[in-house]
């Protein structure tokens, strides 16, 4: 099965190892194919660097998570953009 996670779920997974998002990502890595766009990976890499996350996980740990996701996920092109939420960014 192919699975798509948004950036917020991936950040939550990186910051809290026992969280539902973390469990979902770990399960997907083991049993499914994670699909990401280059834009999502870029957003994850830049957002996870924010200093407000320092108290939850080390910067090195967060970077390791991004590298893991990059190595594990399949990067796919965006064929059509759909604005499906209120968040403009």
C-alpha positions in Angstrom: 0.0 0.0 0.0 1.2 3.6 -0.6 0.9 6.0 2.3 1.2 9.8 2.2 1.9 11.8 5.4 1.7 15.6 5.6 4.6 17.6 7.1 2.9 18.0 10.5 2.5 14.3 11.0 6.2 13.7 10.1 7.3 16.5 12.5 5.2 15.0 15.3 6.7 11.6 14.6 10.2 13.1 14.8 9.6 14.8 18.1 7.7 12.2 20.1 8.8 8.5 19.6 5.8 7.1 21.4 3.2 9.3 19.6 0.5 8.0 17.3 2.2 9.7 14.3 5.5 8.1 15.2 3.9 4.7 15.4 2.1 5.3 12.1 5.3 6.3 10.3 7.2 3.3 11.7 4.5 0.9 10.7 4.4 2.4 7.2 8.1 2.1 6.8 7.9 -1.6 7.7 4.8 -2.6 5.6 4.1 0.1 3.0 5.6 2.5 0.6 5.7 6.1 1.8 5.2 8.6 -0.9 6.4 12.2 -0.6 6.7 15.1 -2.9 10.0 17.0 -3.1 8.1 20.0 -1.7 7.0 18.1 1.4 10.5 16.8 2.0 11.9 20.3 1.6 9.2 21.7 4.0 10.0 18.9 6.5 13.8 19.6 6.3 13.4 23.4 6.8 10.6 23.3 9.4 12.3 20.7 11.6 15.3 23.0 12.0 13.3 25.6 14.0 14.7 26.2 17.5 11.3 25.8 19.1 11.7 22.1 18.6 15.0 21.9 20.5 13.3 21.0 23.8 11.6 18.0 22.2 14.5 16.4 20.3 18.1 17.2 19.5 18.9 18.9 16.2 21.0 15.9 15.2 18.2 13.5 16.0 15.8 15.6 13.9 18.2 15.7 11.0 18.7 12.0 11.3 14.9 11.6 11.0 14.8 13.7 7.9 17.6 11.7 6.3 15.8 8.5 7.2 12.6 9.7 5.7 14.4 10.8 2.6 16.2 7.4 2.2 13.0 5.4 2.9 10.3 7.3 1.0 9.7 7.4 -2.7 9.8 10.9 -4.0 7.0 11.5 -6.5 6.1 14.5 -8.7 3.1 16.6 -7.9 0.7 16.1 -10.8 -2.1 18.3 -9.6 -2.2 20.6 -6.5 -5.3 20.4 -4.3 -5.8 22.9 -1.5 -7.6 20.7 1.0 -7.2 22.5 4.2 -7.4 26.0 5.7 -3.7 26.3 6.3 -2.4 28.6 3.6 1.2 27.4 3.9 
